[in-house]
Amino acid sequence: MSDGRLSRVCVVGGAGFIGSHFVARLLSDPATEQVTVYDNFSSGSDWHLAPVADDPRLRVVRADVGDLPDLVEACAGHDTMIHLASNPDIAAAVTNPAIDFDQGTRLTHHVAEAARLSQVGLVLYASGSGVYGDLGEIEAVEDHGPMIPTSTYGASKLAGEAILASYAAMFDFTVRAFRFGNVVGPRQTHGVGYDFVRRLLDDPSRLRILGDGQQSKSYIYVEDVIAAVLLAGTRATTPFDAFNVATGDYVTVTEIAELAMDVLGLPPGSTEFQYTGGDRGWKGDVPVVRINTDKIRSLGWSNQRTGPQALRDSMSSMADDYRAGLLTS
Ligand SMILES: NC(=O)c1ccc[n+]([C@@H]2O[C@H](COP(=O)([O-])OP(=O)(O)OC[C@H]3O[C@@H](n4cnc5c(N)ncnc54)[C@H](O)[C@@H]3O)[C@@H](O)[C@H]2O)c1
């Protein structure tokens, strides 16, 4: 980056969906000196990094964020950490209630400790809109209060923000937290679009849809997310700040199913939609998400794709990856 920041970046969770796009974006900038991917490859993959694997500025450390000494060593000498490592399965806590604390809050504490011990100046944290809980049609603004998460995933993200904010204040580094809507794009390996594409390719005659299909949320293309994070990150002056990152439009689950059919060339009406019923996909799900983005837009950011365009492009890419055998069913 031209202002001297983000020239040596440790991407924690860099082999995952969003992380691999950060890595590619950073390495596309000649000013970037080094990118270290720190990942245990639990949901990350080598093929995510294949397009940049030969870049001599890339270093891949296969290790767990739970191993603090390894993390400290790997991040030493970097100016920035981008923290993306967490449990990717939001509903997993229904049967494993500790997962978001073990593979969420605890990992974020380790990232805060590693930033302190390695004297990293800037931490960019992938939080999520789950911190707001269930606000219905109320548009969530960054300083909404009180925040009452309805999932342990949302709770772990909010706890992570609190830990990082307190470390930023006490140990003189800068933190930016980003509350994304649902992120979609190439190399995605989870999420509703991913699920629908795989199921429809396996059996186009019917599609199981969790809930009543009216859940209405925000979907944003991964490149738009990265642009927002890098913009707000490089402008950081105060110790801590949080930004919503979303498109401002909303798509229902039934509309995503229809988009998926269109992307796969299936005639409208040819697939039977089988709804499981109820207003949400699982207990803890937030059926209606509304996210205010005035703050990030005031910095000059705007999304390049609408939600439907983002979903269409990502599902098209996922279908190609699935047919190529890169995604397992
Ligand atoms: N995808 C979305 O829609 C979305 C929305 C809001 C926030 N987020 C957050 O953004 C981050 C990245 O999401 P993603 O969709 O790229 O998920 P992902 O699962 O593809 O990426 C997470 C990466 O972290 C790694 N990881 C997990 N636990 C680890 C551990 N203990 N040690 C080392 N590495 C570990 C995984 O192997 C993976 O490569 C996550 O924190 C997620 O909660 C994602």
The ligand as a Gaussian input file, in Angstrom:
#p B3LYP/6-31G(d) Opt

LIG

0 1
 N      -18.477000     -15.773000       4.625000
 C      -19.332000     -14.908000       5.184000
 O      -20.444000     -14.723000       4.734000
 C      -18.918000     -14.121000       6.407000
 C      -19.751000     -13.105000       6.888000
 C      -19.368000     -12.387000       8.015000
 C      -18.174000     -12.699000       8.648000
 N      -17.401000     -13.712000       8.177000
 C      -16.165000     -14.039000       8.862000
 O      -15.067000     -13.919000       7.974000
 C      -14.081000     -14.898000       8.319000
 C      -13.695000     -15.704000       7.089000
 O      -14.850000     -16.342000       6.591000
 P      -14.784000     -17.345000       5.359000
 O      -16.140000     -17.370000       4.773000
 O      -13.627000     -17.035000       4.495000
 O      -14.551000     -18.724000       6.123000
 P      -13.542000     -19.907000       5.832000
 O      -13.930000     -21.033000       6.713000
 O      -13.461000     -20.163000       4.364000
 O      -12.147000     -19.317000       6.311000
 C      -11.670000     -19.422000       7.625000
 C      -10.235000     -19.905000       7.560000
 O       -9.733000     -19.974000       8.890000
 C       -9.064000     -21.222000       9.060000
 N       -9.150000     -21.580000      10.459000
 C      -10.265000     -21.856000      11.182000
 N       -9.938000     -22.177000      12.452000
 C       -8.588000     -22.086000      12.526000
 C       -7.651000     -22.296000      13.583000
 N       -8.047000     -22.689000      14.799000
 N       -6.329000     -22.113000      13.315000
 C       -5.901000     -21.750000      12.058000
 N       -6.766000     -21.528000      11.036000
 C       -8.077000     -21.700000      11.273000
 C       -9.774000     -22.197000       8.144000
 O       -8.983000     -23.301000       7.773000
 C      -10.105000     -21.292000       6.953000
 O       -9.058000     -21.296000       6.011000
 C      -14.665000     -15.758000       9.441000
 O      -14.187000     -15.299000      10.681000
 C      -16.143000     -15.491000       9.327000
 O      -16.809000     -15.643000      10.559000
 C      -17.734000     -14.420000       7.062000

